[in-house]
């Protein structure tokens, strides 16, 4: 089910990338467990790392995570979020 490895990074105002803590990612995953079925196929596995199934669309995942992180106060107003798929050999 979790065939894709994703990197989840906070991008600060200077363009530096930082792995998002697993507690942020887990908080998003648990919220979406009951609210949006499209994100049910996600599994936080470590700081900055998320595993996902093939049906999870990155173009929806990134803005949804960024919105949730902002509402929780995890991201500063000038920060952004980057979600990228890692190579299969990771």
PyMOL CGO cylinders between C-alpha atoms (Angstrom):
from pymol import cmd
from pymol.cgo import CYLINDER

trace = [
    CYLINDER, 0.00, 0.00, 0.00, 2.73, 2.50, 0.94, 0.3, 1, 1, 1, 1, 1, 1,
    CYLINDER, 2.73, 2.50, 0.94, 4.83, 2.24, -2.19, 0.3, 1, 1, 1, 1, 1, 1,
    CYLINDER, 4.83, 2.24, -2.19, 5.94, 5.88, -2.42, 0.3, 1, 1, 1, 1, 1, 1,
    CYLINDER, 5.94, 5.88, -2.42, 8.46, 7.65, -0.19, 0.3, 1, 1, 1, 1, 1, 1,
    CYLINDER, 8.46, 7.65, -0.19, 7.89, 11.38, 0.22, 0.3, 1, 1, 1, 1, 1, 1,
    CYLINDER, 7.89, 11.38, 0.22, 10.10, 14.09, 1.70, 0.3, 1, 1, 1, 1, 1, 1,
    CYLINDER, 10.10, 14.09, 1.70, 8.26, 16.79, 3.66, 0.3, 1, 1, 1, 1, 1, 1,
    CYLINDER, 8.26, 16.79, 3.66, 10.33, 19.93, 4.26, 0.3, 1, 1, 1, 1, 1, 1,
    CYLINDER, 10.33, 19.93, 4.26, 9.74, 23.38, 5.68, 0.3, 1, 1, 1, 1, 1, 1,
    CYLINDER, 9.74, 23.38, 5.68, 11.24, 26.08, 3.46, 0.3, 1, 1, 1, 1, 1, 1,
    CYLINDER, 11.24, 26.08, 3.46, 12.27, 29.12, 5.48, 0.3, 1, 1, 1, 1, 1, 1,
    CYLINDER, 12.27, 29.12, 5.48, 12.38, 32.74, 4.30, 0.3, 1, 1, 1, 1, 1, 1,
    CYLINDER, 12.38, 32.74, 4.30, 16.00, 32.30, 3.17, 0.3, 1, 1, 1, 1, 1, 1,
    CYLINDER, 16.00, 32.30, 3.17, 15.17, 29.25, 1.05, 0.3, 1, 1, 1, 1, 1, 1,
    CYLINDER, 15.17, 29.25, 1.05, 16.75, 26.75, 3.45, 0.3, 1, 1, 1, 1, 1, 1,
    CYLINDER, 16.75, 26.75, 3.45, 14.99, 23.39, 3.68, 0.3, 1, 1, 1, 1, 1, 1,
    CYLINDER, 14.99, 23.39, 3.68, 14.40, 21.63, 7.00, 0.3, 1, 1, 1, 1, 1, 1,
    CYLINDER, 14.40, 21.63, 7.00, 12.83, 18.22, 7.57, 0.3, 1, 1, 1, 1, 1, 1,
    CYLINDER, 12.83, 18.22, 7.57, 9.43, 18.64, 9.21, 0.3, 1, 1, 1, 1, 1, 1,
    CYLINDER, 9.43, 18.64, 9.21, 9.26, 16.90, 12.60, 0.3, 1, 1, 1, 1, 1, 1,
    CYLINDER, 9.26, 16.90, 12.60, 7.41, 13.60, 12.57, 0.3, 1, 1, 1, 1, 1, 1,
    CYLINDER, 7.41, 13.60, 12.57, 4.95, 15.00, 15.15, 0.3, 1, 1, 1, 1, 1, 1,
    CYLINDER, 4.95, 15.00, 15.15, 3.77, 17.60, 12.58, 0.3, 1, 1, 1, 1, 1, 1,
    CYLINDER, 3.77, 17.60, 12.58, 3.37, 14.96, 9.88, 0.3, 1, 1, 1, 1, 1, 1,
    CYLINDER, 3.37, 14.96, 9.88, 1.66, 12.55, 12.29, 0.3, 1, 1, 1, 1, 1, 1,
    CYLINDER, 1.66, 12.55, 12.29, -0.73, 15.29, 13.42, 0.3, 1, 1, 1, 1, 1, 1,
    CYLINDER, -0.73, 15.29, 13.42, -1.77, 15.91, 9.81, 0.3, 1, 1, 1, 1, 1, 1,
    CYLINDER, -1.77, 15.91, 9.81, -2.13, 12.18, 9.09, 0.3, 1, 1, 1, 1, 1, 1,
    CYLINDER, -2.13, 12.18, 9.09, -4.30, 11.58, 12.15, 0.3, 1, 1, 1, 1, 1, 1,
    CYLINDER, -4.30, 11.58, 12.15, -6.57, 14.55, 11.36, 0.3, 1, 1, 1, 1, 1, 1,
    CYLINDER, -6.57, 14.55, 11.36, -7.07, 13.35, 7.81, 0.3, 1, 1, 1, 1, 1, 1,
    CYLINDER, -7.07, 13.35, 7.81, -7.75, 9.79, 8.94, 0.3, 1, 1, 1, 1, 1, 1,
    CYLINDER, -7.75, 9.79, 8.94, -11.32, 10.89, 9.67, 0.3, 1, 1, 1, 1, 1, 1,
    CYLINDER, -11.32, 10.89, 9.67, -11.75, 13.92, 7.37, 0.3, 1, 1, 1, 1, 1, 1,
    CYLINDER, -11.75, 13.92, 7.37, -10.45, 13.26, 3.86, 0.3, 1, 1, 1, 1, 1, 1,
    CYLINDER, -10.45, 13.26, 3.86, -10.23, 9.69, 2.61, 0.3, 1, 1, 1, 1, 1, 1,
    CYLINDER, -10.23, 9.69, 2.61, -7.78, 10.60, -0.16, 0.3, 1, 1, 1, 1, 1, 1,
    CYLINDER, -7.78, 10.60, -0.16, -5.05, 11.00, 2.48, 0.3, 1, 1, 1, 1, 1, 1,
    CYLINDER, -5.05, 11.00, 2.48, -5.80, 7.77, 4.38, 0.3, 1, 1, 1, 1, 1, 1,
    CYLINDER, -5.80, 7.77, 4.38, -3.03, 6.00, 2.48, 0.3, 1, 1, 1, 1, 1, 1,
    CYLINDER, -3.03, 6.00, 2.48, -0.26, 7.92, 4.28, 0.3, 1, 1, 1, 1, 1, 1,
    CYLINDER, -0.26, 7.92, 4.28, 2.11, 6.79, 7.00, 0.3, 1, 1, 1, 1, 1, 1,
    CYLINDER, 2.11, 6.79, 7.00, 4.55, 9.09, 8.83, 0.3, 1, 1, 1, 1, 1, 1,
    CYLINDER, 4.55, 9.09, 8.83, 7.83, 7.21, 9.23, 0.3, 1, 1, 1, 1, 1, 1,
    CYLINDER, 7.83, 7.21, 9.23, 10.33, 9.78, 10.50, 0.3, 1, 1, 1, 1, 1, 1,
    CYLINDER, 10.33, 9.78, 10.50, 11.31, 13.43, 10.53, 0.3, 1, 1, 1, 1, 1, 1,
    CYLINDER, 11.31, 13.43, 10.53, 10.65, 14.73, 7.03, 0.3, 1, 1, 1, 1, 1, 1,
    CYLINDER, 10.65, 14.73, 7.03, 9.49, 11.32, 5.77, 0.3, 1, 1, 1, 1, 1, 1,
    CYLINDER, 9.49, 11.32, 5.77, 6.07, 10.13, 4.76, 0.3, 1, 1, 1, 1, 1, 1,
    CYLINDER, 6.07, 10.13, 4.76, 5.10, 6.95, 2.93, 0.3, 1, 1, 1, 1, 1, 1,
    CYLINDER, 5.10, 6.95, 2.93, 2.06, 7.06, 0.69, 0.3, 1, 1, 1, 1, 1, 1,
    CYLINDER, 2.06, 7.06, 0.69, 0.00, 4.94, -1.64, 0.3, 1, 1, 1, 1, 1, 1,
    CYLINDER, 0.00, 4.94, -1.64, -0.31, 5.57, -5.37, 0.3, 1, 1, 1, 1, 1, 1,
    CYLINDER, -0.31, 5.57, -5.37, -3.72, 7.22, -5.06, 0.3, 1, 1, 1, 1, 1, 1,
    CYLINDER, -3.72, 7.22, -5.06, -2.41, 10.12, -2.91, 0.3, 1, 1, 1, 1, 1, 1,
    CYLINDER, -2.41, 10.12, -2.91, -2.03, 13.12, -5.27, 0.3, 1, 1, 1, 1, 1, 1,
    CYLINDER, -2.03, 13.12, -5.27, 0.97, 15.32, -4.43, 0.3, 1, 1, 1, 1, 1, 1,
    CYLINDER, 0.97, 15.32, -4.43, -0.76, 18.33, -5.98, 0.3, 1, 1, 1, 1, 1, 1,
    CYLINDER, -0.76, 18.33, -5.98, -3.44, 18.03, -3.26, 0.3, 1, 1, 1, 1, 1, 1,
    CYLINDER, -3.44, 18.03, -3.26, -1.26, 16.73, -0.45, 0.3, 1, 1, 1, 1, 1, 1,
    CYLINDER, -1.26, 16.73, -0.45, 1.21, 19.63, -0.36, 0.3, 1, 1, 1, 1, 1, 1,
    CYLINDER, 1.21, 19.63, -0.36, -1.35, 22.47, -0.08, 0.3, 1, 1, 1, 1, 1, 1,
    CYLINDER, -1.35, 22.47, -0.08, -3.46, 20.49, 2.40, 0.3, 1, 1, 1, 1, 1, 1,
    CYLINDER, -3.46, 20.49, 2.40, -0.43, 19.86, 4.62, 0.3, 1, 1, 1, 1, 1, 1,
    CYLINDER, -0.43, 19.86, 4.62, 0.73, 23.47, 4.33, 0.3, 1, 1, 1, 1, 1, 1,
    CYLINDER, 0.73, 23.47, 4.33, -2.72, 24.74, 5.27, 0.3, 1, 1, 1, 1, 1, 1,
    CYLINDER, -2.72, 24.74, 5.27, -2.91, 22.42, 8.29, 0.3, 1, 1, 1, 1, 1, 1,
    CYLINDER, -2.91, 22.42, 8.29, 0.63, 23.32, 9.43, 0.3, 1, 1, 1, 1, 1, 1,
    CYLINDER, 0.63, 23.32, 9.43, -0.22, 27.03, 9.22, 0.3, 1, 1, 1, 1, 1, 1,
    CYLINDER, -0.22, 27.03, 9.22, -3.46, 26.59, 11.18, 0.3, 1, 1, 1, 1, 1, 1,
    CYLINDER, -3.46, 26.59, 11.18, -1.56, 24.67, 13.86, 0.3, 1, 1, 1, 1, 1, 1,
    CYLINDER, -1.56, 24.67, 13.86, 1.10, 27.41, 14.01, 0.3, 1, 1, 1, 1, 1, 1,
    CYLINDER, 1.10, 27.41, 14.01, 3.91, 25.11, 12.87, 0.3, 1, 1, 1, 1, 1, 1,
    CYLINDER, 3.91, 25.11, 12.87, 4.81, 27.30, 9.87, 0.3, 1, 1, 1, 1, 1, 1,
    CYLINDER, 4.81, 27.30, 9.87, 5.68, 30.98, 10.17, 0.3, 1, 1, 1, 1, 1, 1,
    CYLINDER, 5.68, 30.98, 10.17, 3.90, 33.29, 7.72, 0.3, 1, 1, 1, 1, 1, 1,
    CYLINDER, 3.90, 33.29, 7.72, 7.05, 33.58, 5.60, 0.3, 1, 1, 1, 1, 1, 1,
    CYLINDER, 7.05, 33.58, 5.60, 7.70, 29.80, 5.52, 0.3, 1, 1, 1, 1, 1, 1,
    CYLINDER, 7.70, 29.80, 5.52, 6.56, 27.40, 2.84, 0.3, 1, 1, 1, 1, 1, 1,
    CYLINDER, 6.56, 27.40, 2.84, 6.27, 23.65, 2.50, 0.3, 1, 1, 1, 1, 1, 1,
    CYLINDER, 6.27, 23.65, 2.50, 7.83, 21.32, -0.03, 0.3, 1, 1, 1, 1, 1, 1,
    CYLINDER, 7.83, 21.32, -0.03, 6.60, 17.76, -0.59, 0.3, 1, 1, 1, 1, 1, 1,
    CYLINDER, 6.60, 17.76, -0.59, 8.60, 15.72, -3.07, 0.3, 1, 1, 1, 1, 1, 1,
    CYLINDER, 8.60, 15.72, -3.07, 8.68, 12.08, -4.09, 0.3, 1, 1, 1, 1, 1, 1,
    CYLINDER, 8.68, 12.08, -4.09, 11.97, 10.35, -3.35, 0.3, 1, 1, 1, 1, 1, 1,
    CYLINDER, 11.97, 10.35, -3.35, 13.56, 7.88, -5.79, 0.3, 1, 1, 1, 1, 1, 1,
    CYLINDER, 13.56, 7.88, -5.79, 12.40, 4.29, -5.40, 0.3, 1, 1, 1, 1, 1, 1,
    CYLINDER, 12.40, 4.29, -5.40, 15.86, 3.24, -4.18, 0.3, 1, 1, 1, 1, 1, 1,
    CYLINDER, 15.86, 3.24, -4.18, 15.60, 5.44, -1.09, 0.3, 1, 1, 1, 1, 1, 1,
]
cmd.load_cgo(trace, "trace")
